[in-house]
């Protein structure tokens, strides 16, 4: 079982990192657009991307926590 859960955990952690970086990049782009134009109208796409990446990161973190809990349960029980 550990042979399945540990790679799944590693994949989830990579997905968390990717969504975090993409969210930060979208935040930086929207801030740059706001500063250059003085209007937040052009930044709505970037703000939507920020929200999408934030929810993706939360989802992957929750799944990673579930995998860690399962691993801890298996190691304590066995």
C-alpha positions in Angstrom: 0.0 0.0 0.0 2.9 2.4 0.8 4.1 1.8 -2.8 1.0 3.5 -4.0 0.5 6.2 -1.4 4.0 7.6 -1.3 4.1 8.4 -5.1 0.6 9.8 -4.8 1.8 12.0 -2.0 4.8 13.2 -4.0 2.6 14.0 -7.0 0.1 15.9 -4.8 3.0 17.9 -3.3 4.2 18.8 -6.8 0.7 19.9 -7.8 0.5 22.1 -4.7 3.8 23.7 -5.6 2.8 24.3 -9.2 -0.6 25.8 -8.3 1.1 28.0 -5.7 3.7 29.3 -8.3 1.0 29.8 -10.9 -1.2 31.7 -8.4 1.8 34.0 -7.4 2.6 34.7 -11.1 -1.0 35.6 -11.7 -1.0 37.9 -8.7 2.2 39.6 -9.9 0.7 40.1 -13.4 -2.5 41.6 -12.1 -0.6 43.9 -9.8 1.6 45.0 -12.6 -1.4 45.6 -14.9 -3.1 47.6 -12.1 0.0 49.7 -11.6 0.6 50.4 -15.3 -2.9 51.2 -16.3 -4.4 52.5 -13.1 -7.5 50.4 -13.8 -8.4 47.0 -12.5 -10.6 46.2 -15.5 -7.8 44.4 -17.4 -6.8 42.4 -14.3 -10.1 40.5 -13.9 -8.7 37.5 -15.9 -5.6 37.4 -13.7 -7.8 37.7 -10.6 -9.9 34.8 -11.8 -6.7 32.8 -12.4 -5.5 33.7 -8.8 -8.8 32.3 -7.4 -8.6 29.2 -9.5 -5.1 28.4 -8.4 -5.9 29.1 -4.8 -8.7 26.6 -4.8 -6.6 24.1 -6.7 -3.8 24.5 -4.1 -6.3 24.0 -1.2 -7.7 20.9 -2.9 -4.3 19.3 -3.4 -3.2 20.2 0.1 -6.3 18.5 1.5 -5.7 15.4 -0.6 -2.1 15.3 0.6 -3.2 15.6 4.2 -5.6 12.7 3.7 -2.8 10.6 2.2 -0.5 11.4 5.1 -3.2 10.5 7.5 -3.7 7.1 5.8 0.1 6.5 5.8 0.2 7.3 9.6 -2.8 5.0 10.2 -1.2 2.2 8.3 2.2 2.5 10.0 0.7 2.7 13.5 -1.7 -0.2 12.9 1.0 -2.5 11.3 
